[in-house]
Amino acid sequence: MAVSITVDAAAAAAPVPAVFIDKDGTLIHDLPYNVDPARVRLREDAGPALARLRQAGYRLVLITNQAGLAHQKFEEAALLPVWDILASLLGLYGVTLDAIYYCPHHPQGSHPEFGRGCDCRKPAPGLLLRAAREHRLDLPRSWFIGDILDDVEAGHRAGCRTVLLDVGSETEWRSSPLRRPDRVAASLTEAAADILAATVPAGAAMEMAE
């Protein structure tokens, strides 16, 4: 008796590497609590840098803390136009984000639902772990680019390598092994180059495993 089994192609596919990217201060210039699409500005080299990573086979996933929700600075629906303008701006370079994950929580927030601690607010790794589950991402071959050491810690706690975008955003410099970046870059162009230089081609990775 023949048995037919349908296998979901995505589920059967091998995990793929990703570059996780922080939003405010990394992908775009930081304007605290901004949800006005007209004021969203990509870093000048963001489009070409992400295009290079995309062409190298990396998935691109935005990971962002949005404490403005917990502090009731704006409503959750106000983020939708921000995601839309990011898609439009990156689309000019042929870049598409594979996913966007945001944490709405803050332990000192006043919002009745979001004003609490959680496992998704960076430096916790919850958003990265969720993205890896939902998109079959290979965390040891993935990277996190962020402009503060909380991003670095979140990446390391998820099992990724990390690049600190050193653009003056970090002010506390609290050090620990988890908060030591694998690379430090002055621009997204440099960050992308560092990641690509450290990337092991798929064929070479298979040979090493044999």
Helices and strands as residue ranges (DSSP letters): H 9-12, E 18-22, G 37-39, H 46-55, E 59-65, H 67-70, G 76-78, H 79-91, E 99-103, H 126-135, G 139-141, E 143-146, H 149-158, E 161-165, G 177-179, E 183-185, H 188-198, H 202-209
